[in-house]
Amino acid sequence: MRLLLVLIGVFCLPLAAIAAEWTPYANARFGFAVEIPPGFALVREADNGDGQSYANGEARLAVWGHTLAEGDFKEDVAERRATYAREGWDLSYDRQTAGWASLSGTRGTSILYHRTIALCEGAAASFVLEYPDTMKAEISPLVGRLVKSLRPAQGCTNAQGAAPAAQ
C-alpha cells in the first residue's frame, strides 16, 4: 500500500505543476500576452518595455516583443536559427508556419525552447526557455501551456495562425 501511495505521488507531481497558478503577463508596447509558469520569479523588466525575464532555480525564461527587420517574419526566424547554430545549439525540433515558429535543442547539458509568433504592424513576440537537463522532468510539462498562452492582443487580426487573441 505504501508503494502505491509513493507511486501516485511521483506521477502526480508533474500534474500538480501544470495545475498550479500561472501568472498572466501582457505587454502593452507590442500587444501580446503570455502566462508565466508557477515557480518562475521576475528577475528583470526591460527598461524599454519590450519584455521581462524570469528564473526558477537554474531555469531561465525570457519573454519579449520586437520589431521585425523589414517586417519579414520568415527572415527573422531564419536569423534566429542561424544565431543558435553559431552559438553551438543542436536544434532537434524546428517547425515554422507563416504565423509562428518553434525551435528546440540542446547544447551540452542545457535545453532550449524558443517560440515566436507574428504580431500586427511588423512585430513579433517570443519566449525562450533555457534550463539544465537535470530539470527536464520539472520543466518539460510546462512548455505546452507556455506555447498555447503566447498570443497576440485582441484586435490583432493579421497575425494569422499565431494563436487565439488575448482576452
MDTraj code that builds the backbone (N, CA, C; nanometers):
import mdtraj as md
import numpy as np

residues = "MET ARG LEU LEU LEU VAL LEU ILE GLY VAL PHE CYS LEU PRO LEU ALA ALA ILE ALA ALA GLU TRP THR PRO TYR ALA ASN ALA ARG PHE GLY PHE ALA VAL GLU ILE PRO PRO GLY PHE ALA LEU VAL ARG GLU ALA ASP ASN GLY ASP GLY GLN SER TYR ALA ASN GLY GLU ALA ARG LEU ALA VAL TRP GLY HIS THR LEU ALA GLU GLY ASP PHE LYS GLU ASP VAL ALA GLU ARG ARG ALA THR TYR ALA ARG GLU GLY TRP ASP LEU SER TYR ASP ARG GLN THR ALA GLY TRP ALA SER LEU SER GLY THR ARG GLY THR SER ILE LEU TYR HIS ARG THR ILE ALA LEU CYS GLU GLY ALA ALA ALA SER PHE VAL LEU GLU TYR PRO ASP THR MET LYS ALA GLU ILE SER PRO LEU VAL GLY ARG LEU VAL LYS SER LEU ARG PRO ALA GLN GLY CYS THR ASN ALA GLN GLY ALA ALA PRO ALA ALA GLN".split()
xyz = np.array([
    [0.0818, -0.1189, 0.0000],
    [0.0000, 0.0000, 0.0000],
    [0.0868, 0.1260, 0.0000],
    [0.1934, 0.1240, 0.0807],
    [0.2816, 0.2397, 0.0893],
    [0.3464, 0.2662, -0.0474],
    [0.3859, 0.1596, -0.1182],
    [0.4443, 0.1724, -0.2506],
    [0.3449, 0.2372, -0.3473],
    [0.2197, 0.1981, -0.3391],
    [0.1164, 0.2561, -0.4244],
    [0.1038, 0.4059, -0.3991],
    [0.1050, 0.4477, -0.2749],
    [0.0959, 0.5908, -0.2415],
    [0.2171, 0.6684, -0.2933],
    [0.3342, 0.6091, -0.2825],
    [0.4558, 0.6733, -0.3332],
    [0.4472, 0.6895, -0.4842],
    [0.4045, 0.5843, -0.5547],
    [0.3925, 0.5913, -0.6999],
    [0.2902, 0.6956, -0.7436],
    [0.1787, 0.7035, -0.6738],
    [0.0778, 0.8051, -0.7058],
    [0.1377, 0.9435, -0.6885],
    [0.2101, 0.9633, -0.5802],
    [0.2738, 1.0930, -0.5555],
    [0.3742, 1.1295, -0.6629],
    [0.4541, 1.0360, -0.7076],
    [0.5547, 1.0614, -0.8102],
    [0.4897, 1.0986, -0.9429],
    [0.3865, 1.0255, -0.9830],
    [0.3232, 1.0526, -1.1112],
    [0.2343, 1.1757, -1.1087],
    [0.1875, 1.2168, -0.9946],
    [0.1011, 1.3351, -0.9854],
    [0.1813, 1.4639, -0.9734],
    [0.3088, 1.4558, -0.9403],
    [0.3901, 1.5763, -0.9248],
    [0.3908, 1.6638, -1.0492],
    [0.4183, 1.6110, -1.1693],
    [0.4131, 1.6976, -1.2870],
    [0.2730, 1.7551, -1.3099],
    [0.1692, 1.6810, -1.2790],
    [0.0332, 1.7319, -1.2945],
    [0.0076, 1.8468, -1.1982],
    [0.0625, 1.8391, -1.0778],
    [0.0460, 1.9478, -0.9814],
    [0.1126, 2.0745, -1.0324],
    [0.2281, 2.0601, -1.0977],
    [0.2964, 2.1772, -1.1528],
    [0.2155, 2.2408, -1.2642],
    [0.1490, 2.1587, -1.3442],
    [0.0675, 2.2116, -1.4531],
    [-0.0552, 2.2828, -1.3974],
    [-0.1141, 2.2286, -1.2913],
    [-0.2371, 2.2835, -1.2361],
    [-0.2131, 2.4050, -1.1466],
    [-0.0920, 2.4251, -1.0981],
    [-0.0628, 2.5383, -1.0104],
    [-0.0910, 2.6700, -1.0832],
    [-0.0994, 2.7751, -1.0066],
    [-0.1377, 2.9050, -1.0615],
    [-0.0311, 2.9634, -1.1543],
    [-0.0752, 3.0026, -1.2711],
    [0.0095, 3.0696, -1.3691],
    [-0.0192, 3.2190, -1.3597],
    [0.0807, 3.3007, -1.3883],
    [0.0667, 3.4455, -1.3779],
    [0.0577, 3.5067, -1.5171],
    [-0.0484, 3.5818, -1.5451],
    [-0.0586, 3.6444, -1.6772],
    [0.0390, 3.7615, -1.6905],
    [0.0961, 3.7736, -1.8086],
    [0.1808, 3.8882, -1.8418],
    [0.1307, 3.9429, -1.9752],
    [0.1024, 4.0723, -1.9788],
    [0.0599, 4.1378, -2.1027],
    [0.1572, 4.2501, -2.1332],
    [0.1993, 4.2569, -2.2573],
    [0.2932, 4.3591, -2.2999],
    [0.2177, 4.4610, -2.3852],
    [0.2002, 4.5804, -2.3304],
    [0.1244, 4.6855, -2.3993],
    [0.2023, 4.7429, -2.5176],
    [0.3338, 4.7484, -2.5067],
    [0.4141, 4.8080, -2.6143],
    [0.3990, 4.7313, -2.7448],
    [0.4046, 4.5977, -2.7397],
    [0.3977, 4.5170, -2.8617],
    [0.2646, 4.4447, -2.8802],
    [0.1780, 4.4485, -2.7807],
    [0.0456, 4.3900, -2.7963],
    [0.0432, 4.2386, -2.7968],
    [0.0971, 4.1778, -2.6919],
    [0.0902, 4.0327, -2.6786],
    [0.0744, 3.9956, -2.5324],
    [0.0379, 3.8707, -2.5095],
    [0.0223, 3.8192, -2.3735],
    [0.0791, 3.6782, -2.3666],
    [0.1153, 3.6384, -2.2459],
    [0.1660, 3.5041, -2.2195],
    [0.1419, 3.4758, -2.0720],
    [0.1349, 3.3495, -2.0365],
    [0.1215, 3.3107, -1.8965],
    [0.2563, 3.2608, -1.8466],
    [0.2956, 3.3090, -1.7293],
    [0.4232, 3.2704, -1.6689],
    [0.3981, 3.1517, -1.5752],
    [0.4762, 3.0450, -1.5902],
    [0.4541, 2.9237, -1.5089],
    [0.4776, 2.9478, -1.3601],
    [0.4149, 2.8667, -1.2776],
    [0.4386, 2.8757, -1.1335],
    [0.5852, 2.8461, -1.1025],
    [0.6356, 2.9125, -1.0004],
    [0.7742, 2.8918, -0.9603],
    [0.8727, 2.9851, -1.0278],
    [0.8303, 3.0548, -1.1334],
    [0.9182, 3.1491, -1.2018],
    [0.8980, 3.2877, -1.1420],
    [1.0060, 3.3465, -1.0925],
    [1.0014, 3.4788, -1.0301],
    [1.0612, 3.5828, -1.1247],
    [1.0036, 3.7006, -1.1223],
    [1.0533, 3.8104, -1.2049],
    [1.1958, 3.8450, -1.1645],
    [1.2851, 3.8502, -1.2632],
    [1.4238, 3.8883, -1.2403],
    [1.4454, 4.0327, -1.2839],
    [1.3914, 4.0655, -1.4017],
    [1.4157, 4.1982, -1.4571],
    [1.3092, 4.2334, -1.5597],
    [1.2726, 4.3598, -1.5605],
    [1.1857, 4.4132, -1.6654],
    [1.2712, 4.5044, -1.7520],
    [1.2582, 4.4905, -1.8821],
    [1.3380, 4.5721, -1.9740],
    [1.3009, 4.7196, -1.9585],
    [1.4010, 4.8052, -1.9585],
    [1.3784, 4.9495, -1.9444],
    [1.2929, 5.0058, -2.0570],
    [1.3028, 4.9474, -2.1758],
    [1.2286, 4.9987, -2.2909],
    [1.0886, 4.9388, -2.3041],
    [1.0494, 4.8525, -2.2102],
    [0.9148, 4.7957, -2.2112],
    [0.8929, 4.6828, -2.3097],
    [1.0017, 4.6248, -2.3623],
    [0.9805, 4.5178, -2.4619],
    [0.9598, 4.3805, -2.4007],
    [0.9860, 4.3624, -2.2700],
    [0.9631, 4.2315, -2.2106],
    [1.0156, 4.2181, -2.0700],
    [1.0193, 4.0925, -2.0231],
    [1.0642, 4.0612, -1.8881],
    [1.1419, 3.9304, -1.8889],
    [1.2227, 3.9108, -1.7843],
    [1.2916, 3.7834, -1.7669],
    [1.2591, 3.7275, -1.6293],
    [1.2583, 3.5944, -1.6217],
    [1.2181, 3.5227, -1.5013],
    [1.3179, 3.4102, -1.4751],
    [1.3171, 3.3603, -1.3517],
    [1.4022, 3.2472, -1.3169],
    [1.3290, 3.1551, -1.2203],
    [1.3627, 3.0267, -1.2314],
    [1.3164, 2.9241, -1.1398],
    [1.4363, 2.8338, -1.1173],
    [1.5116, 2.8593, -1.0108],
    [1.6371, 2.7880, -0.9915],
    [1.7300, 2.8188, -1.1071],
    [1.7774, 2.7147, -1.1758],
    [1.8663, 2.7342, -1.2900],
    [1.7923, 2.7551, -1.4217],
    [1.6620, 2.7443, -1.4194],
    [1.5828, 2.7657, -1.5410],
    [1.5620, 2.9150, -1.5631],
    [1.5731, 2.9573, -1.6882],
    [1.5557, 3.0980, -1.7254],
    [1.4480, 3.1080, -1.8320],
    [1.3627, 3.2089, -1.8172],
    [1.2557, 3.2351, -1.9132],
    [1.2611, 3.3823, -1.9494],
    [1.2758, 3.4103, -2.0766],
    [1.2736, 3.5482, -2.1263],
    [1.1532, 3.5618, -2.2184],
    [1.0798, 3.6708, -2.2036],
    [0.9608, 3.6994, -2.2833],
    [0.9760, 3.8413, -2.3361],
    [0.9617, 3.8595, -2.4688],
    [0.9798, 3.9932, -2.5241],
    [0.9110, 4.0075, -2.6592],
    [0.8937, 4.1317, -2.6984],
    [0.8453, 4.1644, -2.8313],
    [0.9509, 4.2462, -2.9025],
    [0.9448, 4.2448, -3.0350],
    [1.0401, 4.3260, -3.1113],
    [0.9841, 4.3545, -3.2499],
    [1.0385, 4.4575, -3.3103],
    [1.0011, 4.4939, -3.4462],
    [1.0799, 4.4071, -3.5426],
    [1.0111, 4.3539, -3.6428],
    [1.0777, 4.2697, -3.7424],
    [1.1547, 4.3570, -3.8405],
    [1.2741, 4.3133, -3.8751],
    [1.3525, 4.3830, -3.9778],
    [1.2742, 4.3761, -4.1082],
    [1.2360, 4.4880, -4.1596],
    [1.1593, 4.4974, -4.2840],
    [1.0281, 4.4193, -4.2770],
    [0.9787, 4.3904, -4.1553],
    [0.8507, 4.3244, -4.1386],
    [0.8454, 4.1804, -4.1860],
    [0.9600, 4.1151, -4.2015],
    [0.9661, 3.9804, -4.2575],
    [0.9830, 3.8758, -4.1469],
    [0.8734, 3.8106, -4.1096],
    [0.8750, 3.7105, -4.0033],
    [0.9629, 3.5913, -4.0396],
    [0.9504, 3.5432, -4.1624],
    [1.0274, 3.4266, -4.2065],
    [1.1781, 3.4525, -4.1950],
    [1.2216, 3.5697, -4.2370],
    [1.3640, 3.6055, -4.2300],
    [1.4098, 3.6198, -4.0853],
    [1.3248, 3.6758, -4.0009],
    [1.3586, 3.6920, -3.8594],
    [1.3847, 3.5555, -3.7950],
    [1.3009, 3.4581, -3.8244],
    [1.3187, 3.3232, -3.7696],
    [1.4455, 3.2595, -3.8261],
    [1.4725, 3.2795, -3.9534],
    [1.5948, 3.2251, -4.0147],
    [1.7196, 3.2823, -3.9470],
    [1.7165, 3.4108, -3.9150],
    [1.8305, 3.4727, -3.8457],
    [1.8473, 3.4149, -3.7059],
    [1.7371, 3.3921, -3.6363],
    [1.7432, 3.3333, -3.5019],
    [1.8006, 3.1924, -3.5102],
    [1.7565, 3.1152, -3.6079],
    [1.8051, 2.9781, -3.6286],
    [1.9575, 2.9801, -3.6513],
    [2.0043, 3.0725, -3.7350],
    [2.1478, 3.0839, -3.7649],
    [2.2266, 3.1249, -3.6402],
    [2.1699, 3.2122, -3.5602],
    [2.2359, 3.2539, -3.4358],
    [2.2525, 3.1355, -3.3417],
    [2.1476, 3.0556, -3.3280],
    [2.1577, 2.9376, -3.2415],
    [2.2651, 2.8417, -3.2930],
    [2.2755, 2.8239, -3.4225],
    [2.3785, 2.7365, -3.4800],
    [2.5175, 2.7904, -3.4470],
    [2.5372, 2.9215, -3.4635],
    [2.6678, 2.9823, -3.4298],
    [2.7004, 2.9672, -3.2823],
    [2.5978, 2.9686, -3.1969],
    [2.6184, 2.9558, -3.0523],
    [2.6383, 2.8104, -3.0090],
    [2.6283, 2.7164, -3.1026],
    [2.6534, 2.5756, -3.0721],
    [2.5319, 2.4948, -3.0312],
    [2.4128, 2.5482, -3.0514],
    [2.2913, 2.4722, -3.0198],
    [2.2641, 2.3700, -3.1300],
    [2.2292, 2.2496, -3.0901],
    [2.1887, 2.1441, -3.1825],
    [2.0360, 2.1414, -3.1825],
    [1.9754, 2.2030, -3.2841],
    [1.8300, 2.2116, -3.2904],
    [1.7718, 2.0794, -3.3399],
    [1.6949, 2.0150, -3.2535],
    [1.6336, 1.8873, -3.2881],
    [1.4867, 1.9033, -3.3254],
    [1.4299, 2.0194, -3.2965],
    [1.2900, 2.0475, -3.3314],
    [1.2865, 2.1849, -3.3956],
    [1.2309, 2.1922, -3.5162],
    [1.2295, 2.3174, -3.5923],
    [1.1043, 2.3172, -3.6795],
    [1.0019, 2.3899, -3.6358],
    [0.8762, 2.3986, -3.7104],
    [0.8410, 2.5447, -3.7305],
    [0.7887, 2.5760, -3.8491],
    [0.7540, 2.7148, -3.8793],
    [0.6347, 2.7209, -3.9735],
    [0.5459, 2.8163, -3.9465],
    [0.4367, 2.8497, -4.0369],
    [0.4485, 2.9992, -4.0658],
    [0.3523, 3.0544, -4.1358],
    [0.3546, 3.1985, -4.1631],
    [0.3352, 3.2803, -4.0363],
    [0.2745, 3.2212, -3.9319],
    [0.2425, 3.2986, -3.8125],
    [0.3137, 3.2590, -3.6853],
    [0.3852, 3.1457, -3.6854],
    [0.4575, 3.1057, -3.5658],
    [0.5756, 3.0164, -3.6015],
    [0.6684, 3.0068, -3.5068],
    [0.7822, 2.9156, -3.5207],
    [0.8215, 2.8651, -3.3829],
    [0.8684, 2.7407, -3.3775],
    [0.9208, 2.6805, -3.2552],
    [1.0537, 2.6146, -3.2873],
    [1.1520, 2.6433, -3.2049],
    [1.2859, 2.5862, -3.2183],
    [1.3239, 2.5278, -3.0835],
    [1.3797, 2.4080, -3.0835],
    [1.4210, 2.3462, -2.9590],
    [1.5449, 2.2628, -2.9830],
    [1.6301, 2.2602, -2.8830],
    [1.7502, 2.1802, -2.8967],
    [1.8326, 2.1789, -2.7704],
    [1.9546, 2.1287, -2.7840],
    [2.0443, 2.1157, -2.6702],
    [2.1823, 2.1711, -2.7039],
    [2.2516, 2.2069, -2.5987],
    [2.3933, 2.2465, -2.6069],
    [2.4551, 2.2000, -2.4765],
    [2.5384, 2.0994, -2.4857],
    [2.5937, 2.0407, -2.3638],
    [2.4823, 1.9829, -2.2797],
    [2.4713, 2.0297, -2.1556],
    [2.3667, 1.9805, -2.0663],
    [2.2488, 2.0778, -2.0559],
    [2.2412, 2.1759, -2.1466],
    [2.1317, 2.2736, -2.1456],
    [2.0292, 2.2417, -2.2533],
    [1.9035, 2.2705, -2.2215],
    [1.7920, 2.2535, -2.3141],
    [1.7322, 2.3906, -2.3424],
    [1.6948, 2.4128, -2.4662],
    [1.6403, 2.5410, -2.5104],
    [1.5080, 2.5183, -2.5816],
    [1.4102, 2.6039, -2.5537],
    [1.2863, 2.6051, -2.6314],
    [1.2554, 2.7498, -2.6637],
    [1.2427, 2.7814, -2.7921],
    [1.2133, 2.9182, -2.8381],
    [1.0839, 2.9141, -2.9185],
    [0.9881, 2.9957, -2.8775],
    [0.8609, 3.0091, -2.9506],
    [0.8469, 3.1559, -2.9894],
    [0.8120, 3.1793, -3.1132],
    [0.7896, 3.3161, -3.1595],
    [0.6625, 3.3194, -3.2435],
    [0.5891, 3.4299, -3.2338],
    [0.4673, 3.4474, -3.3121],
    [0.4705, 3.5829, -3.3811],
    [0.4106, 3.5889, -3.4983],
    [0.3959, 3.7155, -3.5691],
    [0.2849, 3.7965, -3.5030],
    [0.3076, 3.9256, -3.4910],
    [0.2079, 4.0177, -3.4380],
    [0.1674, 4.1150, -3.5475],
    [0.0830, 4.2082, -3.5143],
    [0.0421, 4.3114, -3.6092],
    [0.1530, 4.4147, -3.6292],
    [0.1433, 4.4866, -3.7367],
    [0.2290, 4.6021, -3.7648],
    [0.3781, 4.5690, -3.7643],
    [0.4142, 4.4551, -3.8234],
    [0.5552, 4.4207, -3.8401],
    [0.6297, 4.3909, -3.7120],
    [0.5624, 4.3283, -3.6163],
    [0.6262, 4.2943, -3.4895],
    [0.6129, 4.1453, -3.4636],
    [0.6863, 4.0979, -3.3642],
    [0.6809, 3.9581, -3.3219],
    [0.6956, 3.9524, -3.1713],
    [0.6470, 3.8437, -3.1124],
    [0.6625, 3.8182, -2.9690],
    [0.7269, 3.6821, -2.9534],
    [0.8127, 3.6685, -2.8534],
    [0.8854, 3.5437, -2.8316],
    [0.8978, 3.5125, -2.6845],
    [0.9197, 3.3845, -2.6592],
    [0.9738, 3.3457, -2.5291],
    [1.0841, 3.2445, -2.5558],
    [1.1847, 3.2481, -2.4698],
    [1.2920, 3.1491, -2.4721],
    [1.3019, 3.0921, -2.3322],
    [1.2944, 2.9613, -2.3251],
    [1.3059, 2.8889, -2.2005],
    [1.4336, 2.8066, -2.2090],
    [1.5252, 2.8311, -2.1178],
    [1.6519, 2.7573, -2.1152],
    [1.6699, 2.6987, -1.9758],
    [1.7041, 2.5693, -1.9723],
    [1.7163, 2.5027, -1.8434],
    [1.8124, 2.3845, -1.8550],
    [1.8712, 2.3432, -1.7405],
    [1.9606, 2.2268, -1.7441],
    [1.8806, 2.0987, -1.7619],
    [1.9431, 2.0001, -1.8236],
    [1.8727, 1.8738, -1.8467],
    [1.8305, 1.8062, -1.7165],
    [1.8922, 1.8414, -1.6042],
    [1.8521, 1.7859, -1.4747],
    [1.7131, 1.8350, -1.4325],
    [1.6623, 1.9407, -1.4959],
    [1.5292, 1.9946, -1.4643],
    [1.4246, 1.9536, -1.5680],
    [1.4615, 1.8647, -1.6602],
    [1.3719, 1.8293, -1.7702],
    [1.2365, 1.7769, -1.7215],
    [1.2353, 1.6890, -1.6227],
    [1.1094, 1.6322, -1.5737],
    [1.0197, 1.7408, -1.5143],
    [1.0783, 1.8414, -1.4559],
    [1.0023, 1.9505, -1.3943],
    [0.9547, 2.0531, -1.4968],
    [1.0381, 2.0863, -1.5940],
    [1.0092, 2.1958, -1.6873],
    [0.9340, 2.1506, -1.8121],
    [0.9646, 2.0346, -1.8656],
    [0.9004, 1.9890, -1.9899],
    [0.7475, 1.9952, -1.9869],
    [0.6821, 1.9574, -1.8768],
    [0.5356, 1.9637, -1.8763],
    [0.4793, 2.1061, -1.8892],
    [0.5616, 2.2069, -1.8680],
    [0.5159, 2.3458, -1.8736],
    [0.5171, 2.4030, -2.0152],
    [0.5961, 2.3440, -2.1026],
    [0.6192, 2.4013, -2.2352],
    [0.4907, 2.4127, -2.3173],
    [0.4093, 2.3094, -2.3187],
    [0.2859, 2.3120, -2.3976],
    [0.1946, 2.4273, -2.3616],
    [0.1758, 2.4493, -2.2326],
    [0.0896, 2.5605, -2.1907],
    [0.1535, 2.6944, -2.2232],
    [0.2831, 2.7058, -2.2067],
    [0.3524, 2.8297, -2.2444],
    [0.3288, 2.8612, -2.3918],
    [0.3459, 2.7605, -2.4765],
    [0.3267, 2.7768, -2.6208],
    [0.1852, 2.8249, -2.6500],
    [0.0863, 2.7593, -2.5904],
    [-0.0538, 2.7959, -2.6153],
    [-0.0885, 2.9333, -2.5612],
    [-0.0198, 2.9755, -2.4557],
    [-0.0555, 3.1029, -2.3935],
    [0.0054, 3.2245, -2.4634],
    [0.1098, 3.2056, -2.5429],
    [0.1705, 3.3182, -2.6150],
    [0.0800, 3.3548, -2.7315],
    [0.0230, 3.4741, -2.7266],
    [-0.0763, 3.5125, -2.8268],
    [-0.0789, 3.6634, -2.8470],
    [-0.1268, 3.7059, -2.9644],
    [-0.1392, 3.8492, -2.9906],
    [-0.2543, 3.9084, -2.9103],
    [-0.2462, 4.0378, -2.8880],
    [-0.3535, 4.1074, -2.8174],
    [-0.4797, 4.1093, -2.9017],
    [-0.5895, 4.1281, -2.8351],
    [-0.7182, 4.1346, -2.9038],
    [-0.7149, 4.2477, -3.0065],
    [-0.7701, 4.2220, -3.1229],
    [-0.7722, 4.3224, -3.2282],
    [-0.6626, 4.3041, -3.3312],
    [-0.5650, 4.2205, -3.3021],
    [-0.4580, 4.1937, -3.3963],
    [-0.5024, 4.0767, -3.4828],
    [-0.5613, 4.1073, -3.5964],
    [-0.6196, 4.0026, -3.6796],
    [-0.5286, 3.9558, -3.7915],
    [-0.4195, 4.0277, -3.8200],
    [-0.3356, 3.9839, -3.9301],
    [-0.2185, 3.8979, -3.8837],
    [-0.2186, 3.8529, -3.7578],
    [-0.1192, 3.7586, -3.7096],
    [-0.1732, 3.6177, -3.7328],
    [-0.1852, 3.5815, -3.8588],
    [-0.2500, 3.4576, -3.8994],
    [-0.1799, 3.3347, -3.8433],
    [-0.2605, 3.2480, -3.7870],
    [-0.2086, 3.1197, -3.7393],
    [-0.1240, 3.1281, -3.6162],
    [-0.1134, 3.2465, -3.5539],
    [-0.0263, 3.2596, -3.4377],
    [-0.0882, 3.1917, -3.3150],
    [-0.2056, 3.2321, -3.2793],
    [-0.2766, 3.1797, -3.1631],
    [-0.4015, 3.2622, -3.1461],
    [-0.4943, 3.2165, -3.0655],
    [-0.6117, 3.2998, -3.0398],
    [-0.5694, 3.4320, -2.9739],
    [-0.6412, 3.5362, -2.9990],
    [-0.6095, 3.6664, -2.9411],
    [-0.6265, 3.6628, -2.7901],
    [-0.5477, 3.7449, -2.7222],
    [-0.5579, 3.7561, -2.5753],
    [-0.6904, 3.8192, -2.5393],
    [-0.7514, 3.7710, -2.4333],
    [-0.8797, 3.8253, -2.3889],
    [-0.8607, 3.9261, -2.2793],
])
top = md.Topology()
chain = top.add_chain()
for i, resn in enumerate(residues, 1):
    res = top.add_residue(resn, chain, resSeq=i)
    for name in ("N", "CA", "C"):
        top.add_atom(name, md.element.get_by_symbol(name[0]), res)
traj = md.Trajectory(xyz[None], top)
